[in-house]
Amino acid sequence: MTHFQFSLDAIDPATSARAGVFTTPHGDVPTPMFMPVGTRATVKGVTPGQLREIGAHVVLANTYHLFLRPGSDLVREAGGLHRFMAWDGPILTDSGGFQVFSLADTLKLTDKGVEFRSIVDGAKHFWTPEDNMHIQEDLGADIIMQLDQCPPYPAEKEFVATAVRRSAEWAARCKAAHSREDQALFGIVQGGVFEDLRAESVSRLADIGFPGYGIGGYSVGEPHDLMLESLAPVTDLLPADRPRYLMGVGNPTTMLEAIALGVDLFDCVLPTRTARTGTAFSSEGRMNLKNAKYARDFGPLDDACACPVCATYSRAYIRHLVIAKEMLASTLLSIHNLYVLIDLARQARAAILEGRYSAFLAAWRSGPGHDDY
């Protein structure tokens, strides 16, 4: 695909951490990279200009939610997601498969596709992989994801094996149906915490061939250590010359550990969702701004942070906004939390380029914030 290219600039000598660049029609993406989630074509409470200011390169949107409202045909009529949401950088759309399969009590699943009910009006819809590709082509993101079956945790191995087979078959159908050369279609590895099923999924997807690979089926309730244990063999098997995207992971500690295993891209609603509860990320762990000890604390959220929020506002002021339920509280905390993850990935990239990622990770592991995430 001439519109897309992935180049590796460095691999850390003591880990599998990689620094690379993924070229897209709307700009280069330096990796490792954290990508803010804008489910309904908006990162909640944060403008595109503010996202650019804190160094965001890629913004996500969700096919399921945009299909239901306002409709992919309307987005296409508006000129695609880039014009619709006024974001001129790269965009990634998830297929919406995770959202569909989270509605387990309302869906009907066959090898042909999946029937589900709308969370907006209760209407029934049926998606085939081909339908999903048509919707994502209408949305017009730079990176799009195959329709897959995401099993929950825990799940019987036989059930997960069926999801692996079905997801691989759907991946082939998605590739055959996808026609836009200015979009990179990523396959998605499934397999739960079963190493042999993960290996089978990687093998089947690699045989089909994709410009990048998502690693799905994590952050669905499995223990943190078990996730990392089962992730390591996956990254070892994935093609080295393609970007690897760990879907739905935005815990700072997990992100850094996954980078050490060779993951390149991350996304999660965690930074903005926790912001809406009055919680800030910091180098010392999570901070609950509702705590009375911050009422007269006129220092920044984090002395080690260079974000525009920490440069301007005090803990006391932001706590006042939180307690008063002012919408600005969520905006400021979202900007700060997103910056923390984006900057952490940026620091990781610098450490990889300088051949010191192992020491960088060790310093994080021994720091005060490690166990709080």
N, C-alpha and C positions, 0 to 999 in steps of 0.2 A: 504494500500500500504506500504509494508515493507521498501521501499527506502525512504519514506517521513514521517516526524513526526513534529507536531507543538505543542510546549509546551509554556504555559504562565508562566512567572516568576513573574510578578507583574501587578496589576491594580491600577491606581492612585485613592486614596480615594475620591477625590473631582471632578473628571471627569471620562470619560470612556476610558482614555488613557491606552494602554496596552504595556507591554514589553514582548517579547517572543523570541523564536528561532524556525526557520523553517529549518529542516534538509533535505538536498538533497544529491544525489550521489556525487556532486562535492563540498560539504562543507556546513557548517551551515550559516544561514542567521539570524543575530540578528535583531530584529524589535523593534521600527520603523526603516525603511530603505528607503533611496532614491537610485534608480537604474538608472545609466546612460544609455542613449539610443544610441545604435549602429545600426541604421536602416539597413545598408547594410553590416552587420558584421564588422563594425568599428565605434567607437565613433570618430566623425570627428576631425582629427588633434591630437588625443591623443592615445598613444601606450598602449597596455595591461600593460606593466611595470609601466607606469605613473599612470594608473588607480589603480593598486595595491598599489602604494606608497601613494595615497590619501585616501585609505581605502574603495574603491569600493568592494562590495561583489558579486553583480549580475549585469550582462550586458544584455541589451535587443537587439534583432534583429527582423526584420520584415519579415514575411512570404511572403507578396505580393511582396516586392522589390526583395527578394532573389529568389523567384519563377521565376520572369521575367529575372533576371540576377544575378548570373551566371547560375541559375537553381538548383533545390533541388537535382537532380540526381548527379550533379557534386559535391555538398557539401557532399552528402552521400559517393561518391567515395573517397573524400578526408579524410574520417573518421569522418564526422560530424562537426558541427560548432566549437566545442571545439578545434579540431586540425586545422581546416581550418583557424580560426582567432587567434590561439595561445593564447587562454584564458582558463585557467584550473579551473576557478571558475564556479559557477552556471550561466546558461543562461536562459533567458525567451524569447520566441517568441510570439509576437502578431499574431493573425490569419490573419491580413491583411484586416479584414472586414471594419475597419474605412477608410482605403485608398480606398477600392473598392467603398464604399458608398459615398465617397467624390466626386466621378466621376459620379454624378447623371445624367448628360446629356448623358452618354454613356452606362449606364447599363440597363439590363433587369432583373427584379426580379420576381421569382415565389417561391412558397413553396418548390419546388424541389431544387432550388439553384439560383445562380446569374451569368449572363453573363456580361462581361466587356471587354473593350479594353485596351491593353497594353499601358502604357505611354512611353515605349521604342520604339516600332515599329508599334503600332496601331493594332496589331493582336488581334482577338477575342479569349476569353477564357471563359470557363464555369466551375464554381466551385460548387460542392455539399458539404455539411458538411463532407461527407466521403472523398472526394478529398482533402479537406483542412487538414484532419487528416493525410492522407497519406503523404502529403508534409511536415507537421511538424514532422512526424516520421522520414522522410529522413533527416531533418535538425538536429534532435537529441538534442534539448534543454531540460533542466531539467524541466522547467515549460512551458506548452503550453496553449493557450487560445482557447476556442470554437469559431467557426464561428458564428457571430451574426449580426443582423441588427442594426446599430447605427443611430437613427433618428436625424435630425438636430434640432437646436433651432432658431426660434420658429417652432412648428409643431402642427397641429390639434391633439386633443386627440385621435380621431379615428385612425389616422395614427400611433401614438405612441402605441396604444393598439395592432394594428396589428403587429408592430415590437416586442412587448413583447411576443405575442403568437408565432410568427415565431421563435424568438430567443430561446424560451424555447423548441420548437419542434426540432430545430437544435441542441440544447444542448444535448438532449437525443440521437439524431443520432450520434453526435460526440462521446459521451461516448460509444455507442455500437460499433463504428468503431475503436476506439482507442485501441491498443493492447500492447504498450510498457509499461512494468511495471516500467521502470526507468525514466518515464516521469509523472509528475503530471499535469493532465488536469483540468483547472479551468473553471467553468461556469462564465457567465457575466450577471450581473444584468442590465436591461434596464428599461425604464419607464419615461424618460425625467424628468420634474419637477412635475409630477403628483404622489402624495403620494400613492394613491390607486393602480396605475399601478406598481409602484416600489414594493409595498407589494406583489402584484400578482406575479411579476417576481421572487422575493425572494422565495416565497412559492413554485412555480413550480420548481425552481432550487434545493431547499432543498429536495424536494421529489425525485428528480433524484439522488442527492448526489454527491458531489465533494470534493476533498481534499483541495480546496481553492476557493475563489470567487473574481472575478473582479467586480468592480463597474464602468460601462461604461456609455457613453452618457453625460458626463460632459465635460467642457472646449470646448464646441461647440458654444459658444456665449451667454450663459445665464449669468445674473448678478451674481457676486460673492456671495452676501448675499442670493439670491434665491437658489444657488447651495448648500450652507451649510444648509439652512433651509430644503431642500428636502433630503439631505444626512443623517441627524440625524436619521430619522425613519428607514432608510435602515440598518444602522449599528446596531440599536437596534434589528432588526429582523434576521440578519444573524447569523448562528451558531457560538457560542462563541469559539468553539474549533478548528476553521479553520482560516487560514490567510485571511485578507481582503485587497484587492489591488485596490486603487483608480487610475484609468487609466488616464494618460495624464496630471497629475497635478504636477507642480514643482515650483509654486510660493511659496516663503518661508512662507509668512503669511498664505496662504491657507493650506499648508502642516501642519503647527502647529495647526491650527484650526481643521483640519480633524483628526489629531492625538488625539485631545481632545475628538472627537466623536467615537474613537475606530478603526481608520484605521491603518493598519500595513505597507503597501508597497505603494511606489509612483514611478512614472517615468515621464519624460517630456523632450522635446528637448529644452526647454526654456534656460537652462544655457549655452549650446553650441551655440544655435542660436543667443542669445544676444551677446555672446562673439565675434561672427563673424561680429557684427556691431560696435565693439569697446566699448562695455558696460560691466562693472564689477559689480557684486553684492558686497555689503558691509554691515556692521552693521548699516550704516547710510543711506542705500537705494542704488539705482542704481547710478553708476558713468559713465558718458559719457566721455571716455578718449580723445575724439576729442576736448574737451573744452580747450581753451587756458590757463586756470588757472593752468593746470597740466604740462605745458611746462617746468617749472623749479622747479617742486615739486619732491624732491628726497626722499620722504618718501615711505613706502610700500603702496600697494593698500588699505590695511586695517590694522591698528595697532592691531586690535583684532583678526586677522587671523593668523593661524600657518601653512598655506600651504607652499609648497616649492617655489612658485612664490613670495609670500610676504616676504619670508626669503631671497630672492636673488635679486629681481629686484625692481626698483623704478617706481613710477607713470610717471616720466619724460621719462624714457627709453621705457616703454610700450606705452606711447602716441606717442613717435617717431616712433615705429614700426607700430602703427595704421595709423598714417598720411602717412607714407612711403608705406603703404599697404604691409608690410612684412608678410609672412605667419606665422611667429613665434608669431605675435600678437594674432592671433586667438587661437593658441595652448596654450599660457600662460594664456590668459583670460578664455579659456575653462577649463583648469586645476583648476584655481582659483575658477570659478563659481561652478564647480562640487564639489569641496572641501567644499565650503560654505554650500551647501545643504546636502552633506553626513555628515558633521560635525554637522550641525543643528539637523539632525535626531539622531545622536549619543548623542548630549547633551540632546535631548528630552528623549531618552532612560534612560540616567543616572538620569534625574529628576524623571521619573516614578518609577524607582527602589528605589529611595530615598523618594518616596511619596510626592514630591513637584512639580508635573507638573503644577498644577493650578497657583502656584506662578511664575514658569518659563514662562508660557504663558502670565501671567499678565505683567511681565517685558518686554516681547517682544512687547505686545500691546502698552505699554507706551513709547517704545523706538523710536528713531528718524527714523528708517528704516521702521517701520510698514506700514505707509500710502503710501510709495513709491513703494510698490509691489502690 
